[in-house]
Structures are given as structure tokens and as C-alpha cells.
Amino acid sequence: MPKTYIAAGQEAGKQFYLHFRGKGPVVMLNLLRFRKAADYSQSPELEPEAVISGKAAYQLYMEQALPFLKEVGSEVLFHGAANHFLIGPSDEHWDAVLLVRHTSVEQFMAFANHSVYLAIAGHRTAALADSRLLPITEL
């Protein structure tokens, strides 16, 4: 079974912070693969009454996370559907792509550690079968 990635590890988070600290805006490139049915086993308190798709769970996550993104001055630049690569592994596909601009790594951390955000982040975990998160900056 291929390795999947849903959340950043502690060391990756530390390296991200140290590398981007004080360097200005950072855009987070999210590649998202949804579960067929959302899995709320890690956050049963968030589970809807009826079974929903991973895509629907991610939509709940976005609706609830957006106010906190805006609160720290961040913005969604692009959110769209994806599929197979034109250049890349032919057996790899992604359901959606999301680009979020943060004015600094410090603002990203303020968003990611916001207590209300942490309370709703289980929708993201329930939604995703796999993901990638690539921080990028302008050249």
C-alpha cells in the first residue's frame, strides 16, 4: 500500500518555519485526493448524521476555515478540480488543487494554531485519502 500524507510531521513543520521565517509571503500549494466516504473516526464529534463524501467533508472544512484564514490576512487564490498529470506519473491523480496565500509563515502558523480552526480541522482529516502541501514563494 502506498504511503499517504494527511498532516505535517513535527520535523517538517519545524523546517518549514525556520526556512520561511521573515521571508515574506508564502503560497501553500495543496494537492488533494478525497475519500469516497468521509472517515470521522478521529473526530466523531464533527461527524454529520448521514454519511457524506470526502469532497463534501472538505467543503465543510473550507466553509468553516475560511473566516479564520481571512482573520489572519490570508486568502484563497485558487481552488479547482484536478485529475491526472500531463507530465508526471500516469497512475497518480488528484481530485482538487488549492492555492492559499499567507503574508508570512507567522500568519500561516497563527491560522494553523487558531483554537477554533483546530476544533474544525477534523473535517479535513475525514475528507482526505491523501494530500501534498508545498510551500512556495516568488522567485
Buried (B, 14 or more C-beta within 10 A) or exposed (E): EEEEEBEEEEEEEEEBEEEBEEEEBBBBBBBBBBBEEBBBEEBEEBBEEEEBBBBBBBBBBBEBBEEBBEBBEBEBEEBEEBEEEEEEEEEEEBBBBBBBBBBBBBBBBBBBEBEEBEEBBBBBBBBBBBBEBEBEEEE
